[in-house]
Amino acid sequence: MSGSSQNGNEDGRTEGTSEADLSERRSRLNRMLEGQRAAEDAERKSRNGKPSGYAQAMKLSSEFIAGIVVGCGMGWVCDHWLGTSPFGLIVFLLIGFAAGVLNVLRAAGEVAHPETRMGRGDANKDGSE
């Protein structure tokens, strides 16, 4: 260890390494670190982009319940307005149930949204028709 900086060598380099070798090692280390940082950033973005299981469950259940509640409300209003006591509520309850199931399937990604299904999903996002 006669060439180490602890033993009196003031420039801190060992005898066998040159400035070009150290510069090449430093650039290689910087490239490796940049690659690791990019991988960590991509992992962090993918993890933050997806909701947790509890959040996803709350979203899907609220989509389903909202469809049923809106259907019941529309049926009740229709029954009181037209005087067809149980039939409007029953019909709109079934329609609300179907709408709730469709909303859950769309939110879960199992069924495409109407714009995407027709091939117009990207055209509407950028402002062109």
C-alpha positions as CSV (number, residue, x, y, z in Angstrom):
1,M,0.0,0.0,0.0
2,S,2.9,2.3,-0.6
3,G,1.1,4.1,-3.4
4,S,-2.2,4.9,-1.6
5,S,-3.1,8.4,-0.4
6,Q,-3.1,7.2,3.2
7,N,0.6,6.5,3.0
8,G,1.7,9.8,1.6
9,N,0.9,9.7,-2.1
10,E,-0.7,13.1,-2.4
11,D,-2.5,12.8,-5.8
12,G,-4.6,9.8,-4.6
13,R,-3.9,7.6,-7.7
14,T,-2.4,4.2,-7.6
15,E,0.7,3.4,-9.6
16,G,-1.0,1.3,-12.3
17,T,-3.9,3.6,-13.3
18,S,-3.8,6.4,-15.8
19,E,-6.0,9.4,-16.2
20,A,-7.6,7.9,-19.3
21,D,-8.5,4.6,-17.4
22,L,-10.1,6.6,-14.6
23,S,-12.1,8.7,-17.0
24,E,-13.3,5.7,-18.9
25,R,-14.3,3.9,-15.7
26,R,-16.2,7.1,-14.5
27,S,-18.1,7.4,-17.8
28,R,-19.0,3.7,-17.7
29,L,-20.2,4.1,-14.1
30,N,-22.3,7.2,-15.1
31,R,-23.9,5.2,-17.9
32,M,-24.8,2.3,-15.5
33,L,-26.2,4.8,-13.0
34,E,-28.3,6.5,-15.7
35,G,-29.7,3.2,-16.8
36,Q,-30.6,2.2,-13.2
37,R,-32.3,5.6,-12.6
38,A,-34.3,5.3,-15.8
39,A,-35.4,1.8,-14.8
40,E,-36.4,3.1,-11.3
41,D,-38.3,6.0,-12.7
42,A,-40.2,3.7,-15.1
43,E,-41.1,1.4,-12.3
44,R,-42.2,4.3,-10.1
45,K,-44.4,5.7,-12.9
46,S,-46.0,2.3,-13.6
47,R,-46.7,1.7,-9.9
48,N,-48.2,5.2,-9.4
49,G,-50.4,4.9,-12.5
50,K,-52.4,1.9,-11.2
51,P,-54.9,2.4,-8.4
52,S,-54.7,0.1,-5.4
53,G,-57.0,-2.8,-5.0
54,Y,-59.2,-1.0,-2.4
55,A,-59.5,2.1,-4.6
56,Q,-60.4,0.0,-7.7
57,A,-63.0,-1.9,-5.6
58,M,-64.6,1.3,-4.4
59,K,-64.7,2.8,-7.9
60,L,-66.3,-0.3,-9.4
61,S,-68.9,-0.7,-6.6
62,S,-69.8,3.0,-6.8
63,E,-70.2,2.7,-10.6
64,F,-72.6,-0.2,-10.1
65,I,-74.6,1.3,-7.3
66,A,-74.9,4.7,-9.1
67,G,-76.5,3.0,-12.1
68,I,-79.0,1.2,-10.0
69,V,-79.9,4.3,-7.9
70,V,-80.3,6.5,-11.0
71,G,-82.5,3.8,-12.6
72,C,-84.7,3.6,-9.4
73,G,-84.9,7.3,-9.2
74,M,-86.0,7.7,-12.8
75,G,-88.5,4.9,-12.4
76,W,-90.0,6.4,-9.2
77,V,-90.3,9.8,-10.9
78,C,-91.8,8.3,-14.0
79,D,-94.4,6.3,-11.8
80,H,-95.5,9.4,-9.9
81,W,-95.7,11.5,-13.0
82,L,-97.5,9.0,-15.2
83,G,-99.4,7.1,-12.5
84,T,-98.1,3.7,-13.5
85,S,-97.2,2.7,-10.0
86,P,-94.9,-0.4,-10.0
87,F,-94.1,-0.8,-13.7
88,G,-91.9,2.3,-14.3
89,L,-89.8,1.5,-11.2
90,I,-89.4,-2.2,-12.3
91,V,-88.4,-1.3,-15.9
92,F,-86.0,1.5,-14.9
93,L,-84.5,-0.6,-12.2
94,L,-83.6,-3.3,-14.8
95,I,-82.3,-0.6,-17.1
96,G,-80.2,0.9,-14.3
97,F,-78.9,-2.6,-13.4
98,A,-77.8,-3.1,-17.0
99,A,-76.2,0.4,-17.1
100,G,-74.4,-0.3,-13.8
101,V,-73.0,-3.6,-15.2
102,L,-71.9,-1.9,-18.4
103,N,-70.2,0.9,-16.4
104,V,-68.4,-1.6,-14.3
105,L,-67.2,-3.5,-17.4
106,R,-66.0,-0.3,-19.0
107,A,-64.2,0.9,-15.8
108,A,-62.5,-2.5,-15.5
109,G,-61.4,-2.3,-19.1
110,E,-63.3,-5.4,-20.3
111,V,-65.5,-3.5,-22.7
112,A,-64.2,-0.6,-24.9
113,H,-65.7,2.8,-24.7
114,P,-68.0,3.7,-27.6
115,E,-65.5,6.2,-29.1
116,T,-62.7,3.7,-29.0
117,R,-64.8,0.9,-30.5
118,M,-65.7,3.1,-33.5
119,G,-62.1,4.1,-34.0
120,R,-62.6,7.7,-33.1
121,G,-61.0,7.6,-29.6
122,D,-57.6,9.1,-30.7
123,A,-59.2,11.7,-33.1
124,N,-61.3,13.2,-30.3
125,K,-58.3,13.5,-27.9
126,D,-56.2,15.7,-30.2
127,G,-59.1,18.0,-31.1
128,S,-59.6,16.9,-34.7
129,E,-62.8,15.4,-35.9
